[in-house]
Every structure is written in C-alpha cells, then in structure tokens.
Amino acid sequence: MIDKGSMSICPLMLIRVAGLPLTWLDQLSDRWPDEIGHADSRKSALMNAFDDALEALPVSPLRLEIYNARKVFFQRGKVPGPGLRSQLAGQPDVPALLQLLQMLEAAEQEQVARNFEQGYETAMQREWHTLQKAASETSLLRALLFASHDLLDRLPAFASKHPRDFD
C-alpha cells in the first residue's frame, strides 16, 4: 500500500515519464569539479610528488614513512591518512614536502567526491526501483484509470524499464 507521503512524489515522476523534459535537473550535475574526470593524471602527479619528496629527504624515519605511504598508494590507491600530513606540515623548509602535502589534500578531496558520486548513483538506482514498485500498486493504477489514460498506458513501460536506463 502506498502511504500519503509518497503520493506527493509520484505525480512529479509520472510527469517526467509522460515526456515533459526536466532538463533543469541535469544542470545540477555541472557543479562537479572537472578534476574528477582526470583521476589518472592526478594519480601520476601524486606519484611524482612522492618521488620528489623521497629524493629531497635523507634517510630518516620520515622518509621511510613517505616510502611506505607511496607503496600503499601505488598498490591499493589509498591516500595516506592525516598522520603523514601532520608530519609533512612540520617540515616547511623542504619544498618537495609542501608540494606532496598539497597533492595529498587534493587527492583526499577527490576521493571524497568520488565516494559521494558512487553513493549517489546507488541511492538513485534504489529510489528508481522503489518508484517502479509503487507504479505497480493497484490503487495507483485504479486512480489513473479515472484520471489519465495516457499516463496509465505509459505506466507498464515505466515499471518494466531497468533503473540503469533512466538516464
């Protein structure tokens, strides 16, 4: 059974299925920074910053920490945590370390944006599936029988479409 709160969302979705374009919603995706699409160049730049920092430092515990962080980043793509960044911030006299620190912060922001984008896509798929289940409810079908035959005719196609195909 569909509760009254979900019925306020259903008309908007049915209007979209009816063919009225809602392109103003597509403009919201334009706010993502362009750097998200350039992950490979960002990764190679970060690897170069790791290499420059390793060349600039003498053998020390900090150099070993940077080496281990570089290895983990290269093998697993995992950005080092705040512990390494705090150690790098304590060494302001080495420009290569400052560059590495800036690159690490940018990589962390990119990772957060990528995680958000993946979570958003998963949530959208789940919500589309929920709307499709609601579109199959007999109470909605009965209401559309008297309200709009055009929407009623389009509802089975909406309910059978795979959620990935809604873009």
Backbone hydrogen bonds in HBPLUS format (Angstrom, degrees):
<---DONOR---> <-ACCEPTOR-->    atom                        ^
c    i                          cat <-CA-CA->   ^        H-A-AA   ^      H-
h    n   atom  resd res      DA  || num        DHA   H-A  angle D-A-AA Bond
n    s   type  num  typ     dist DA aas  dist angle  dist       angle   num
A0007-MET N   A0004-LYS O   3.27 MM   3  5.22 134.5  2.49  94.1 106.2     1
A0009-ILE N   A0006-SER O   3.21 MM   3  5.45 142.9  2.35 103.3 112.8     2
A0010-CYS N   A0006-SER O   3.26 MM   4  6.51 151.4  2.34 146.6 154.6     3
A0013-MET N   A0009-ILE O   3.33 MM   4  6.69 159.7  2.38 153.4 159.2     4
A0014-LEU N   A0010-CYS O   2.90 MM   4  6.12 156.7  1.96 156.9 164.2     5
A0015-ILE N   A0011-PRO O   2.89 MM   4  6.07 149.5  1.98 146.5 154.3     6
A0016-ARG N   A0012-LEU O   3.10 MM   4  6.40 155.4  2.16 144.5 150.6     7
A0017-VAL N   A0013-MET O   3.02 MM   4  6.31 158.5  2.07 147.2 152.7     8
A0018-ALA N   A0014-LEU O   2.86 MM   4  6.00 137.6  2.04 137.9 150.2     9
A0019-GLY N   A0016-ARG O   3.14 MM   3  5.56 162.5  2.17 108.9 114.1    10
A0025-LEU N   A0022-LEU O   3.17 MM   3  6.00 161.1  2.21 119.8 124.3    11
A0026-ASP N   A0023-THR O   2.97 MM   3  5.19 133.3  2.19 102.8 115.4    12
A0028-LEU N   A0025-LEU O   3.20 MM   3  5.67 153.9  2.27 109.3 116.4    13
A0029-SER N   A0026-ASP O   3.26 MM   3  5.83 148.0  2.37 111.0 117.8    14
A0030-ASP N   A0027-GLN O   3.11 MM   3  5.36 151.6  2.20 105.6 114.1    15
A0031-ARG N   A0028-LEU O   3.47 MM   3  6.05 170.0  2.48 112.8 115.3    16
A0032-TRP N   A0029-SER O   3.42 MM   3  6.12 174.6  2.42 118.2 119.5    17
A0036-ILE N   A0033-PRO O   3.41 MM   3  6.21 165.3  2.43 117.9 120.6    18
A0037-GLY N   A0034-ASP O   3.24 MM   3  5.95 142.0  2.39 116.6 123.6    19
A0038-HIS N   A0035-GLU O   3.01 MM   3  5.09 149.7  2.11 103.0 112.6    20
A0042-ARG N   A0038-HIS O   3.15 MM   4  6.36 155.5  2.22 150.0 157.4    21
A0043-LYS N   A0039-ALA O   2.88 MM   4  6.05 150.8  1.97 145.4 153.5    22
A0044-SER N   A0040-ASP O   3.01 MM   4  6.29 162.3  2.05 151.0 154.8    23
A0045-ALA N   A0041-SER O   2.98 MM   4  6.10 151.4  2.06 140.4 148.6    24
A0046-LEU N   A0042-ARG O   2.95 MM   4  6.15 152.3  2.03 144.3 151.5    25
A0047-MET N   A0043-LYS O   2.93 MM   4  6.20 153.8  2.00 147.0 154.6    26
A0048-ASN N   A0044-SER O   2.94 MM   4  6.16 153.0  2.01 143.9 150.9    27
A0049-ALA N   A0045-ALA O   2.96 MM   4  6.22 148.5  2.06 141.3 150.1    28
A0050-PHE N   A0046-LEU O   2.91 MM   4  6.21 153.0  1.98 148.2 155.3    29
A0051-ASP N   A0047-MET O   2.96 MM   4  6.25 160.6  2.00 147.9 152.9    30
A0052-ASP N   A0048-ASN O   2.87 MM   4  6.10 160.3  1.90 150.7 155.8    31
A0053-ALA N   A0049-ALA O   3.00 MM   4  6.13 157.7  2.05 145.3 151.2    32
A0054-LEU N   A0050-PHE O   2.93 MM   4  6.21 153.0  2.01 149.5 157.4    33
A0055-GLU N   A0051-ASP O   2.98 MM   4  6.25 151.2  2.07 148.0 155.6    34
A0056-ALA N   A0052-ASP O   3.02 MM   4  6.19 145.3  2.14 143.4 152.6    35
A0057-LEU N   A0053-ALA O   3.24 MM   4  6.33 135.1  2.45 143.6 152.5    36
A0064-LEU N   A0060-SER O   3.08 MM   4  6.40 156.6  2.13 150.4 156.7    37
A0065-GLU N   A0061-PRO O   2.92 MM   4  6.17 150.8  2.01 143.3 151.5    38
A0066-ILE N   A0062-LEU O   2.91 MM   4  6.21 155.1  1.97 149.7 156.0    39
A0067-TYR N   A0063-ARG O   2.86 MM   4  6.10 156.0  1.92 147.2 154.3    40
A0068-ASN N   A0064-LEU O   2.94 MM   4  6.18 161.8  1.97 149.2 153.4    41
A0069-ALA N   A0065-GLU O   2.97 MM   4  6.17 155.1  2.03 144.0 151.2    42
A0070-ARG N   A0066-ILE O   2.86 MM   4  6.06 153.4  1.93 148.2 155.5    43
A0071-LYS N   A0067-TYR O   2.96 MM   4  6.23 156.8  2.02 149.1 155.2    44
A0072-VAL N   A0068-ASN O   3.00 MM   4  6.25 161.3  2.04 149.4 153.8    45
A0073-PHE N   A0069-ALA O   2.93 MM   4  6.09 157.2  1.98 145.6 152.3    46
A0074-PHE N   A0070-ARG O   2.84 MM   4  6.02 157.3  1.89 149.8 156.2    47
A0075-GLN N   A0071-LYS O   2.94 MM   4  6.07 163.2  1.96 150.8 155.2    48
A0076-ARG N   A0072-VAL O   2.86 MM   4  5.68 163.3  1.89 146.2 151.9    49
A0077-GLY N   A0073-PHE O   2.79 MM   4  4.32 132.5  2.01 113.6 124.2    50
A0086-SER N   A0082-PRO O   2.96 MM   4  6.13 152.9  2.03 149.1 155.0    51
A0087-GLN N   A0083-GLY O   3.19 MM   4  6.47 149.5  2.29 141.2 149.2    52
A0088-LEU N   A0084-LEU O   2.90 MM   4  6.19 153.0  1.97 149.9 157.8    53
A0089-ALA N   A0085-ARG O   2.89 MM   4  6.08 150.1  1.97 145.7 153.8    54
A0090-GLY N   A0087-GLN O   3.26 MM   3  5.27 136.2  2.46  93.9 105.5    55
A0091-GLN N   A0088-LEU O   3.09 MM   3  5.39 164.6  2.12 112.4 116.1    56
A0097-LEU N   A0094-VAL O   3.05 MM   3  5.50 131.2  2.29 109.5 121.6    57
A0098-LEU N   A0094-VAL O   3.28 MM   4  6.72 151.5  2.37 148.0 156.2    58
A0099-GLN N   A0095-PRO O   2.95 MM   4  6.23 157.2  2.00 151.6 157.6    59
A0100-LEU N   A0096-ALA O   2.98 MM   4  6.17 153.2  2.05 138.8 146.4    60
A0101-LEU N   A0097-LEU O   2.85 MM   4  6.08 153.7  1.92 145.5 152.8    61
A0102-GLN N   A0098-LEU O   3.00 MM   4  6.28 158.8  2.05 148.5 153.1    62
A0103-MET N   A0099-GLN O   2.96 MM   4  6.20 157.8  2.01 148.9 155.3    63
A0104-LEU N   A0100-LEU O   2.88 MM   4  6.08 151.1  1.96 148.9 156.7    64
A0105-GLU N   A0101-LEU O   3.08 MM   4  6.35 156.8  2.13 147.5 153.1    65
A0106-ALA N   A0102-GLN O   3.04 MM   4  6.29 158.5  2.08 147.5 153.3    66
A0107-ALA N   A0103-MET O   2.90 MM   4  6.08 154.0  1.97 144.4 151.9    67
A0108-GLU N   A0104-LEU O   2.93 MM   4  6.15 150.1  2.02 145.0 152.9    68
A0109-GLN N   A0105-GLU O   3.08 MM   4  6.34 158.0  2.13 146.9 152.2    69
A0110-GLU N   A0106-ALA O   2.99 MM   4  6.23 154.8  2.06 145.9 153.0    70
A0111-GLN N   A0107-ALA O   2.92 MM   4  6.14 151.0  2.01 143.6 151.3    71
A0112-VAL N   A0108-GLU O   2.98 MM   4  6.27 156.0  2.04 149.2 155.2    72
A0113-ALA N   A0109-GLN O   3.01 MM   4  6.27 159.6  2.05 147.7 153.1    73
A0114-ARG N   A0110-GLU O   2.91 MM   4  6.13 155.4  1.97 147.1 154.0    74
A0115-ASN N   A0111-GLN O   2.90 MM   4  6.10 158.6  1.95 149.5 155.1    75
A0116-PHE N   A0112-VAL O   2.97 MM   4  6.17 155.0  2.03 146.6 153.5    76
A0117-GLU N   A0113-ALA O   2.94 MM   4  6.16 156.4  2.00 145.8 152.3    77
A0118-GLN N   A0114-ARG O   2.99 MM   4  6.25 158.9  2.04 149.4 154.4    78
A0119-GLY N   A0115-ASN O   2.99 MM   4  6.16 159.7  2.03 146.5 152.3    79
A0120-TYR N   A0116-PHE O   2.83 MM   4  5.99 150.5  1.91 148.1 156.7    80
A0121-GLU N   A0117-GLU O   3.01 MM   4  6.24 159.5  2.05 147.4 152.0    81
A0122-THR N   A0118-GLN O   3.08 MM   4  6.31 158.7  2.13 146.6 152.2    82
A0123-ALA N   A0119-GLY O   2.96 MM   4  6.15 159.7  2.00 145.7 151.4    83
A0124-MET N   A0120-TYR O   2.88 MM   4  6.12 154.8  1.94 150.1 157.3    84
A0125-GLN N   A0121-GLU O   3.05 MM   4  6.29 158.9  2.10 148.4 153.2    85
A0126-ARG N   A0122-THR O   3.08 MM   4  6.33 158.6  2.12 147.9 153.7    86
A0127-GLU N   A0123-ALA O   2.91 MM   4  6.15 156.9  1.97 150.2 156.3    87
A0128-TRP N   A0124-MET O   2.90 MM   4  6.09 158.7  1.94 152.0 157.5    88
A0129-HIS N   A0125-GLN O   3.07 MM   4  6.26 157.9  2.12 144.4 150.4    89
A0130-THR N   A0126-ARG O   3.02 MM   4  6.32 149.6  2.11 142.3 150.7    90
A0131-LEU N   A0127-GLU O   2.94 MM   4  6.23 157.1  1.99 149.5 155.1    91
A0132-GLN N   A0128-TRP O   2.92 MM   4  6.20 150.5  2.01 147.2 155.8    92
A0133-LYS N   A0129-HIS O   3.00 MM   4  6.31 151.7  2.09 146.2 153.3    93
A0134-ALA N   A0130-THR O   2.98 MM   4  6.28 154.0  2.05 145.9 153.3    94
A0135-ALA N   A0131-LEU O   2.87 MM   4  6.10 142.5  2.01 142.6 153.2    95
A0136-SER N   A0133-LYS O   3.18 MM   3  5.35 149.3  2.27 100.7 109.8    96
A0137-GLU N   A0134-ALA O   3.14 MM   3  5.33 164.1  2.16 108.1 113.0    97
A0141-LEU N   A0137-GLU O   3.14 MM   4  6.45 162.9  2.18 150.1 155.2    98
A0142-ARG N   A0138-THR O   2.83 MM   4  5.95 155.4  1.89 147.8 154.3    99
A0143-ALA N   A0139-SER O   3.01 MM   4  6.17 151.9  2.09 138.3 145.8   100
A0144-LEU N   A0140-LEU O   2.93 MM   4  6.17 158.4  1.97 152.6 158.0   101
A0145-LEU N   A0141-LEU O   3.01 MM   4  6.15 133.2  2.24 137.0 149.3   102
A0147-ALA N   A0143-ALA O   3.06 MM   4  6.21 137.9  2.24 137.5 150.1   103
A0148-SER N   A0144-LEU O   2.94 MM   4  5.24 150.0  2.03 127.1 136.0   104
A0152-LEU N   A0148-SER O   3.15 MM   4  6.29 154.7  2.21 139.0 146.6   105
A0153-ASP N   A0149-HIS O   2.90 MM   4  6.06 147.4  2.01 142.8 150.4   106
A0154-ARG N   A0150-ASP O   3.17 MM   4  6.46 142.0  2.32 140.8 150.7   107
A0154-ARG N   A0151-LEU O   3.15 MM   3  5.10 124.1  2.48  93.2 107.3   108
A0155-LEU N   A0151-LEU O   3.01 MM   4  6.11 130.9  2.26 145.9 158.1   109
A0158-PHE N   A0154-ARG O   3.13 MM   4  6.43 154.0  2.20 151.3 159.3   110
A0159-ALA N   A0155-LEU O   2.91 MM   4  6.12 160.2  1.94 155.7 160.9   111
A0160-SER N   A0156-PRO O   3.03 MM   4  6.14 138.3  2.21 141.6 151.3   112
A0161-LYS N   A0157-ALA O   3.17 MM   4  6.11 125.3  2.49 138.7 149.6   113
A0165-ASP N   A0162-HIS O   2.89 MM   3  5.59 155.9  1.95 124.9 132.0   114
A0166-PHE N   A0163-PRO O   3.39 MM   3  5.67 165.1  2.42 114.5 114.2   115
